[in-house]
Amino acid sequence: MSRETVPSVVILGEDWTLTAAVRGLISERWPGVATAEAGSPAGLSAWLERYPAAGVLLCLRPHESLPWLDSLSPLLWDRAVRVVSPTVWYSDRMVLGYLGYRRAVSTDTLTGWLPGRQGAGRCKGGHPLSGFMDEVVRGAEKRRGGKELPVPGRMSRTRTACLVREVQKESLRMLPAQVTARQWFILCRLTDGMKGGQVAALTGLQEKTVSLYRRHVLCALGMEEVKSGMPLYRGVMVRESLQRYPSGAGLTENRYGQPGREERMADKEGEV
């Protein structure tokens, strides 16, 4: 069987403990699938040159990985792709939805499937990556030889700032029907670090009402377990200050502070 037709998966991420665990999980469950790890977009491109039909698993926290996910979109178009993340908060879901990715697979759902583990999750249905692996096998049957591999988009802080603003707008637009704009405003102020009493004074509400609104909105967003602290800061709003870039990435801006034509990241069309 040629390299082009071997089912294969490339796992991208900077946390080698996570990528190694995911790679071991796939090798144990699907021994006929070739696997490789990449630590950067450039490394991913190199592996996809060798395995043109490979599926890709992105081991990233979406809420802090807008530059990665945005720049990789051209490279991942028309390919089996899933994100594996330790967090699947509202901010994570909004980033993935805005950029056209599917909802992330939580690492918690994969824990019971690691070699040597017998988790309760195995009794609740199929393997969380079964659908992705089915796509990988089907993709290997479609020869991609002869096609030029797209180049990942270049990253820039200006581009990232623009994306953060757009995702924040999307987060407001996609709120569940039972959440009002005022309740969202209150929760956002709490995520910014304001105390309940400060928000109450700002809005003219009682502090108890502010607390009730916080719990109501978090439940509506599927984040009942989040109470306060860093998860609240990260899990609700996408923030520019949290965005990560690959080690050694060259972040270029033109003399007007905007991405130049050659540095501009490719626009997204359709879903990945």
C-alpha positions as a LaTeX table, in Angstrom:
\begin{tabular}{lrrr}
\hline
Residue & $x$ (\AA) & $y$ (\AA) & $z$ (\AA) \\
\hline
Met1 & 0.00 & 0.00 & 0.00 \\
Ser2 & 1.46 & 3.37 & $-1.01$ \\
Arg3 & 1.95 & 6.21 & 1.44 \\
Glu4 & $-0.80$ & 8.19 & $-0.31$ \\
Thr5 & $-3.41$ & 5.52 & 0.44 \\
Val6 & $-2.39$ & 4.61 & 4.01 \\
Pro7 & $-4.92$ & 5.97 & 6.55 \\
Ser8 & $-2.93$ & 8.51 & 8.54 \\
Val9 & $-3.40$ & 11.17 & 11.21 \\
Val10 & $-1.15$ & 14.12 & 12.03 \\
Ile11 & $-1.51$ & 15.50 & 15.56 \\
Leu12 & $-0.65$ & 19.17 & 16.05 \\
Gly13 & $-0.02$ & 20.82 & 19.39 \\
Glu14 & 2.64 & 22.41 & 21.60 \\
Asp15 & 1.79 & 20.32 & 24.68 \\
Trp16 & 3.71 & 17.12 & 23.94 \\
Thr17 & 2.09 & 15.26 & 26.84 \\
Leu18 & $-1.33$ & 15.77 & 25.26 \\
Thr19 & $-0.26$ & 15.02 & 21.69 \\
Ala20 & 1.60 & 11.89 & 22.83 \\
Ala21 & $-1.43$ & 10.67 & 24.79 \\
Val22 & $-3.76$ & 11.22 & 21.83 \\
Arg23 & $-1.30$ & 9.51 & 19.50 \\
Gly24 & $-1.09$ & 6.50 & 21.83 \\
Leu25 & $-4.88$ & 6.33 & 22.01 \\
Ile26 & $-5.21$ & 6.23 & 18.22 \\
Ser27 & $-2.41$ & 3.69 & 17.78 \\
Glu28 & $-4.00$ & 1.37 & 20.34 \\
Arg29 & $-7.52$ & 1.67 & 18.96 \\
Trp30 & $-6.66$ & 1.87 & 15.23 \\
Pro31 & $-3.32$ & 0.02 & 14.79 \\
Gly32 & $-3.52$ & 0.20 & 11.00 \\
Val33 & $-3.42$ & 3.99 & 10.98 \\
Ala34 & $-0.09$ & 5.81 & 10.64 \\
Thr35 & 0.38 & 8.67 & 13.11 \\
Ala36 & 2.77 & 11.59 & 13.42 \\
Glu37 & 3.15 & 14.62 & 15.69 \\
Ala38 & 3.81 & 18.22 & 14.67 \\
Gly39 & 4.61 & 21.13 & 16.97 \\
Ser40 & 4.04 & 24.00 & 14.55 \\
Pro41 & 2.13 & 24.93 & 11.36 \\
Ala42 & 5.36 & 24.47 & 9.40 \\
Gly43 & 5.77 & 20.99 & 10.83 \\
Leu44 & 2.18 & 20.16 & 9.96 \\
Ser45 & 2.73 & 21.26 & 6.36 \\
Ala46 & 5.79 & 19.03 & 6.11 \\
Trp47 & 3.87 & 15.97 & 7.32 \\
Leu48 & 0.94 & 16.66 & 5.00 \\
Glu49 & 3.37 & 16.79 & 2.09 \\
Arg50 & 4.33 & 13.22 & 2.99 \\
Tyr51 & 0.77 & 12.09 & 3.76 \\
Pro52 & $-1.51$ & 14.10 & 1.42 \\
Ala53 & $-4.72$ & 12.38 & 2.58 \\
Ala54 & $-4.00$ & 12.55 & 6.32 \\
Gly55 & $-6.58$ & 13.67 & 8.83 \\
Val56 & $-5.53$ & 16.28 & 11.38 \\
Leu57 & $-6.15$ & 16.46 & 15.12 \\
Leu58 & $-5.51$ & 19.88 & 16.65 \\
Cys59 & $-4.66$ & 19.58 & 20.34 \\
Leu60 & $-5.33$ & 23.21 & 21.25 \\
Arg61 & $-7.49$ & 25.28 & 23.57 \\
Pro62 & $-9.60$ & 27.19 & 21.03 \\
His63 & $-10.18$ & 30.25 & 23.22 \\
Glu64 & $-6.43$ & 30.96 & 23.22 \\
Ser65 & $-5.62$ & 29.66 & 19.72 \\
Leu66 & $-7.35$ & 32.03 & 17.29 \\
Pro67 & $-4.10$ & 32.75 & 15.37 \\
Trp68 & $-3.37$ & 29.04 & 14.93 \\
Leu69 & $-6.88$ & 28.07 & 13.89 \\
Asp70 & $-7.27$ & 31.01 & 11.53 \\
Ser71 & $-3.95$ & 30.58 & 9.73 \\
Leu72 & $-4.42$ & 26.82 & 9.33 \\
Ser73 & $-7.82$ & 27.06 & 7.63 \\
Pro74 & $-6.47$ & 27.03 & 4.02 \\
Leu75 & $-4.29$ & 24.01 & 4.81 \\
Leu76 & $-7.14$ & 22.06 & 6.42 \\
Trp77 & $-9.81$ & 22.71 & 3.81 \\
Asp78 & $-11.53$ & 19.53 & 2.52 \\
Arg79 & $-9.76$ & 17.34 & 5.07 \\
Ala80 & $-10.85$ & 15.33 & 8.13 \\
Val81 & $-10.19$ & 17.68 & 11.08 \\
Arg82 & $-11.12$ & 17.67 & 14.76 \\
Val83 & $-10.00$ & 19.74 & 17.71 \\
Val84 & $-9.13$ & 18.00 & 20.98 \\
Ser85 & $-9.21$ & 20.39 & 23.92 \\
Pro86 & $-9.02$ & 20.24 & 27.73 \\
Thr87 & $-11.72$ & 22.94 & 27.73 \\
Val88 & $-14.98$ & 23.16 & 25.80 \\
Trp89 & $-16.24$ & 26.43 & 27.26 \\
Tyr90 & $-18.53$ & 28.94 & 25.58 \\
Ser91 & $-15.51$ & 30.93 & 24.40 \\
Asp92 & $-14.04$ & 27.76 & 22.84 \\
Arg93 & $-17.28$ & 26.98 & 21.05 \\
Met94 & $-17.61$ & 30.52 & 19.71 \\
Val95 & $-14.07$ & 30.52 & 18.28 \\
Leu96 & $-14.59$ & 27.20 & 16.52 \\
Gly97 & $-18.03$ & 28.12 & 15.25 \\
Tyr98 & $-16.90$ & 31.48 & 13.87 \\
Leu99 & $-13.95$ & 29.93 & 12.02 \\
Gly100 & $-16.02$ & 27.04 & 10.66 \\
Tyr101 & $-14.62$ & 24.18 & 12.76 \\
Arg102 & $-16.69$ & 21.49 & 14.41 \\
Arg103 & $-17.17$ & 21.44 & 18.17 \\
Ala104 & $-14.11$ & 20.24 & 20.06 \\
Val105 & $-13.73$ & 16.79 & 21.59 \\
Ser106 & $-13.07$ & 17.17 & 25.31 \\
Thr107 & $-10.03$ & 15.39 & 26.71 \\
Asp108 & $-12.25$ & 14.25 & 29.58 \\
Thr109 & $-14.27$ & 12.10 & 27.18 \\
Leu110 & $-11.06$ & 10.47 & 25.92 \\
Thr111 & $-9.55$ & 9.63 & 29.30 \\
Gly112 & $-11.45$ & 6.37 & 29.72 \\
Trp113 & $-10.20$ & 5.18 & 26.32 \\
Leu114 & $-6.50$ & 5.54 & 27.03 \\
Pro115 & $-4.52$ & 2.26 & 26.99 \\
Gly116 & $-4.88$ & 0.51 & 30.33 \\
Arg117 & $-7.88$ & 2.56 & 31.43 \\
Gln118 & $-11.42$ & 1.32 & 31.96 \\
Gly119 & $-13.50$ & 4.48 & 32.10 \\
Ala120 & $-17.23$ & 4.75 & 32.58 \\
Gly121 & $-17.38$ & 6.75 & 29.36 \\
Arg122 & $-16.93$ & 3.54 & 27.37 \\
Cys123 & $-20.43$ & 2.49 & 28.34 \\
Lys124 & $-22.06$ & 5.68 & 27.02 \\
Gly125 & $-21.69$ & 5.11 & 23.32 \\
Gly126 & $-18.96$ & 4.84 & 20.74 \\
His127 & $-15.45$ & 6.20 & 20.81 \\
Pro128 & $-15.43$ & 10.04 & 20.67 \\
Leu129 & $-13.12$ & 9.96 & 17.64 \\
Ser130 & $-14.91$ & 7.20 & 15.70 \\
Gly131 & $-16.58$ & 9.61 & 13.28 \\
Phe132 & $-13.31$ & 11.42 & 12.65 \\
Met133 & $-11.45$ & 8.16 & 12.04 \\
Asp134 & $-14.15$ & 7.01 & 9.61 \\
Glu135 & $-13.53$ & 10.22 & 7.65 \\
Val136 & $-9.78$ & 9.54 & 7.72 \\
Val137 & $-10.24$ & 6.07 & 6.24 \\
Arg138 & $-12.56$ & 7.40 & 3.54 \\
Gly139 & $-10.13$ & 10.22 & 2.80 \\
Ala140 & $-7.28$ & 7.75 & 2.30 \\
Glu141 & $-9.30$ & 6.11 & $-0.46$ \\
Lys142 & $-9.35$ & 9.39 & $-2.39$ \\
Arg143 & $-5.98$ & 9.89 & $-3.98$ \\
Arg144 & $-4.75$ & 13.48 & $-3.55$ \\
Gly145 & $-1.50$ & 13.08 & $-5.44$ \\
Gly146 & $-0.56$ & 15.88 & $-7.80$ \\
Lys147 & $-2.41$ & 18.60 & $-5.86$ \\
Glu148 & $-0.36$ & 21.47 & $-4.54$ \\
Leu149 & $-0.67$ & 21.79 & $-0.79$ \\
Pro150 & $-2.08$ & 25.19 & 0.28 \\
Val151 & 0.22 & 27.39 & 2.34 \\
Pro152 & $-0.87$ & 28.33 & 5.89 \\
Gly153 & $-1.80$ & 31.97 & 6.31 \\
Arg154 & 0.62 & 34.36 & 8.01 \\
Met155 & $-0.19$ & 35.53 & 11.52 \\
Ser156 & $-0.37$ & 39.13 & 12.70 \\
Arg157 & $-1.48$ & 40.73 & 15.92 \\
Thr158 & $-3.66$ & 43.16 & 13.98 \\
Arg159 & $-5.48$ & 40.28 & 12.32 \\
Thr160 & $-5.89$ & 38.55 & 15.68 \\
Ala161 & $-7.32$ & 41.69 & 17.29 \\
Cys162 & $-9.86$ & 41.99 & 14.48 \\
Leu163 & $-10.85$ & 38.34 & 14.85 \\
Val164 & $-11.26$ & 38.68 & 18.61 \\
Arg165 & $-13.69$ & 41.58 & 18.11 \\
Glu166 & $-15.69$ & 39.61 & 15.55 \\
Val167 & $-15.90$ & 36.54 & 17.79 \\
Gln168 & $-17.03$ & 38.72 & 20.68 \\
Lys169 & $-19.86$ & 40.06 & 18.51 \\
Glu170 & $-20.73$ & 36.50 & 17.51 \\
Ser171 & $-20.78$ & 35.47 & 21.17 \\
Leu172 & $-23.49$ & 38.05 & 21.84 \\
Arg173 & $-25.44$ & 37.14 & 18.70 \\
Met174 & $-25.41$ & 33.40 & 19.51 \\
Leu175 & $-26.64$ & 33.69 & 23.09 \\
Pro176 & $-29.42$ & 31.25 & 24.03 \\
Ala177 & $-32.90$ & 32.76 & 23.85 \\
Gln178 & $-33.29$ & 32.70 & 27.64 \\
Val179 & $-30.31$ & 35.02 & 28.13 \\
Thr180 & $-30.91$ & 38.76 & 27.76 \\
Ala181 & $-28.34$ & 41.31 & 26.62 \\
Arg182 & $-28.41$ & 42.86 & 30.09 \\
Gln183 & $-27.67$ & 39.53 & 31.77 \\
Trp184 & $-24.80$ & 38.98 & 29.33 \\
Phe185 & $-23.44$ & 42.45 & 30.14 \\
Ile186 & $-23.51$ & 41.62 & 33.84 \\
Leu187 & $-21.70$ & 38.32 & 33.36 \\
Cys188 & $-19.06$ & 39.98 & 31.18 \\
Arg189 & $-18.35$ & 42.55 & 33.89 \\
Leu190 & $-17.91$ & 39.72 & 36.40 \\
Thr191 & $-15.51$ & 37.95 & 34.05 \\
Asp192 & $-13.52$ & 41.19 & 33.84 \\
Gly193 & $-12.87$ & 40.91 & 37.58 \\
Met194 & $-15.54$ & 43.19 & 39.01 \\
Lys195 & $-17.08$ & 42.10 & 42.30 \\
Gly196 & $-20.79$ & 41.40 & 42.66 \\
Gly197 & $-21.25$ & 44.56 & 44.72 \\
Gln198 & $-19.50$ & 46.67 & 42.08 \\
Val199 & $-21.70$ & 45.28 & 39.31 \\
Ala200 & $-24.77$ & 45.85 & 41.47 \\
Ala201 & $-23.80$ & 49.50 & 41.95 \\
Leu202 & $-23.11$ & 49.86 & 38.22 \\
Thr203 & $-26.46$ & 48.40 & 37.17 \\
Gly204 & $-28.70$ & 49.50 & 40.03 \\
Leu205 & $-29.55$ & 45.89 & 40.89 \\
Gln206 & $-29.27$ & 44.08 & 44.19 \\
Glu207 & $-26.11$ & 42.02 & 44.64 \\
Lys208 & $-28.24$ & 38.89 & 45.11 \\
Thr209 & $-29.87$ & 39.52 & 41.71 \\
Val210 & $-26.44$ & 39.86 & 40.10 \\
Ser211 & $-25.46$ & 36.49 & 41.57 \\
Leu212 & $-28.66$ & 34.89 & 40.30 \\
Tyr213 & $-28.06$ & 36.29 & 36.82 \\
Arg214 & $-24.51$ & 34.91 & 36.85 \\
Arg215 & $-25.72$ & 31.39 & 37.67 \\
His216 & $-28.58$ & 31.65 & 35.18 \\
Val217 & $-26.35$ & 32.65 & 32.26 \\
Leu218 & $-23.62$ & 30.12 & 33.05 \\
Cys219 & $-26.20$ & 27.33 & 33.17 \\
Ala220 & $-27.68$ & 28.49 & 29.86 \\
Leu221 & $-24.18$ & 28.38 & 28.33 \\
Gly222 & $-23.57$ & 24.84 & 29.59 \\
Met223 & $-20.97$ & 25.99 & 32.10 \\
Glu224 & $-22.63$ & 25.14 & 35.41 \\
Glu225 & $-19.32$ & 23.94 & 36.85 \\
Val226 & $-17.64$ & 27.33 & 36.39 \\
Lys227 & $-17.86$ & 29.49 & 39.49 \\
Ser228 & $-15.20$ & 32.17 & 39.46 \\
Gly229 & $-11.50$ & 32.81 & 38.95 \\
Met230 & $-9.56$ & 31.90 & 35.84 \\
Pro231 & $-12.21$ & 29.58 & 34.29 \\
Leu232 & $-14.73$ & 32.43 & 34.44 \\
Tyr233 & $-12.19$ & 34.87 & 32.96 \\
Arg234 & $-11.33$ & 32.51 & 30.10 \\
Gly235 & $-14.54$ & 30.59 & 29.55 \\
Val236 & $-17.03$ & 33.32 & 28.64 \\
Met237 & $-15.28$ & 36.02 & 26.60 \\
Val238 & $-12.60$ & 35.53 & 23.96 \\
Arg239 & $-9.69$ & 37.81 & 24.87 \\
Glu240 & $-6.84$ & 39.17 & 22.81 \\
Ser241 & $-4.46$ & 39.02 & 25.78 \\
Leu242 & $-4.81$ & 35.23 & 25.99 \\
Gln243 & $-3.96$ & 34.45 & 22.37 \\
Arg244 & $-0.93$ & 32.24 & 21.78 \\
Tyr245 & 1.39 & 32.08 & 18.80 \\
Pro246 & 3.77 & 29.29 & 17.74 \\
Ser247 & 7.23 & 29.55 & 19.26 \\
Gly248 & 9.42 & 31.68 & 17.02 \\
Ala249 & 6.53 & 32.81 & 14.83 \\
Gly250 & 7.33 & 35.92 & 12.80 \\
Leu251 & 4.46 & 38.37 & 13.31 \\
Thr252 & 4.60 & 40.88 & 10.49 \\
Glu253 & 2.77 & 44.17 & 10.09 \\
Asn254 & 3.12 & 46.70 & 7.30 \\
Arg255 & 4.07 & 50.32 & 7.96 \\
Tyr256 & 0.43 & 51.27 & 8.55 \\
Gly257 & 0.02 & 48.66 & 11.29 \\
Gln258 & $-2.11$ & 46.44 & 9.06 \\
Pro259 & $-1.26$ & 43.02 & 7.60 \\
Gly260 & 0.22 & 43.53 & 4.12 \\
Arg261 & $-1.10$ & 41.67 & 1.10 \\
Glu262 & 1.59 & 39.03 & 1.35 \\
Glu263 & 1.13 & 38.66 & 5.12 \\
Arg264 & $-2.66$ & 38.63 & 5.12 \\
Met265 & $-4.22$ & 35.41 & 6.27 \\
Ala266 & $-6.40$ & 33.69 & 3.76 \\
Asp267 & $-10.12$ & 34.33 & 4.09 \\
Lys268 & $-12.22$ & 31.39 & 5.18 \\
Glu269 & $-14.83$ & 29.99 & 2.82 \\
Gly270 & $-17.14$ & 27.30 & 4.12 \\
Glu271 & $-16.53$ & 24.90 & 6.97 \\
Val272 & $-13.39$ & 22.96 & 7.70 \\
\hline
\end{tabular}
